């Protein structure tokens, strides 16, 4: 029986992965919109190596590990290169069928690891990291206490490219509030263009109790854009995004308008689709609100 500290999170694309909770919580845990790891029992800590190996042993004996592993929680790349290599080597020694190992990472983790560590991590199995870019607008990034600015995010993305590790970037529609809605969308598209990730997931911000931003909203200091403003942000975001060879998704259930596109070839098609919806002003073309009520943010 594997004991998880709940709740834990994983990207939707890791649904078939074994989740190895090598760390608990997020070492940053300061983003104002995030309520993921606010419980006392989720306070950031690293599991001792013998405990991690015990979990791997149990999972192996119970046949829970197939070809994919996601190392949790919020930013497992914060672990030292030595520890990560020990974990990945042990995983693969016990489960030779493992083909991919992935994790969440903060921009600061990538900058700290640097190209040479990341190249080694890649050699030992790490093939992709998921990063919450959220916005490309430095004013917004500062406001939400993301802990990384536009330029640092570009540098981290270049390091990943040099190391040969794929970059899956998440951005949040609505993160600029009503006052910086379009600036946020434009700067985020430009950030994506500079970073050129292999995958982009655009989600719509949902502010939950427990997040400092929730208090700001209650005090009237932050206002979420309405559904058509969010679709407008999607249009501006797509318009400003150039990817050399990447996938752009807004099919997360938090979004009012799901799109799936391969860039660059599908860009004009999806822009036309978004504009048709905007021009119609027809709410029935958007996902109903109740979809958004039943999900976790990531
Ligand atoms: S959004 Fe990510 S980096 Fe920010 S506090 Fe939450 S888990 Fe940590």
Boltz pocket constraint, residues with backbone or C-beta under 6 A from the ligand:
constraints:
  - pocket:
      binder: B
      contacts: [[A, 26], [A, 27], [A, 28], [A, 29], [A, 30], [A, 31], [A, 34], [A, 35], [A, 36], [A, 37], [A, 74], [A, 106], [A, 132], [A, 146]]
      max_distance: 6.0
